[in-house]
């Protein structure tokens, strides 16, 4: 029995990295997936990659609801666009069971308290925090209509530990995601709605690797990771799958660390 058989999932940031691998894995495990992303070109390619991976070719006369996934262009910082994505899930696949609020940015000019521009701070909060709020606001009524469900919000290990390579707005935004997740979990716990935060460590996706563009920058981080390597997006996807599935039915309100041991470490192996 596939682990998400009969479920409909909405994944934001689905055109790349963690969101893309999760969309493909969720579909491989039987879910119908609404892939939402601001990047339409990458989104179209991501949808084709999902189709190829699960072996789907549209038959003549097939409707959108026959496909394992659809792509919708969504800017998560715009409330009406998130609402439209939830509506698309219900209109195309009949319901919504799983919401993975995963889209996020790490702005290249995000820095310390003195140098971070207010516009960078505001944009980061608008996408990383308000995007998660809008995701909850519009998904929860749909999850109620489906009899319950699972919300997964992507936070980060930097919501737990401080980094002397500063990205103050990003770090503050992920701390907000963790706090919001706990409160949502408690509020909705008796409605069969679970809410958990996925806390990736440093992962080998464009978000981080575009920024860690020298070996020196990479090593400055890797010395703090007990496993001595960056994580892979698929490793986050497997964790999101667990939180999305009924296998995690007694888990809500957690900071679900998937970080190679980073937040557990004082001195790492040589
Ligand atoms: P990624 O850059 O590979 O993918 C992010 C996706 O989000 C992209 O497809 C991008 O187009 C999309 N996106 C950006 N802004 C958007 C918006 N306003 N609306 C809709 N989509 C938008 O990055 P990733 O590493 O897969 O990141 C996914 C999540 O994981 C983010 O929330 C990020 O903060 C978090 N995270 C990443 C790391 C890491 O090391 N990569 C570590 C901890 C947390």
Boltz pocket constraint, residues with backbone or C-beta under 6 A from the ligand:
constraints:
  - pocket:
      binder: B
      contacts: [[A, 12], [A, 13], [A, 14], [A, 15], [A, 16], [A, 17], [A, 18], [A, 19], [A, 36], [A, 37], [A, 38], [A, 39], [A, 42], [A, 74], [A, 75], [A, 76], [A, 77], [A, 101], [A, 102], [A, 103], [A, 104], [A, 105], [A, 106], [A, 127], [A, 154], [A, 155], [A, 156], [A, 157], [A, 199], [A, 200], [A, 201], [A, 202], [A, 203], [A, 204], [A, 205], [A, 206], [A, 207], [A, 208], [A, 233]]
      max_distance: 6.0
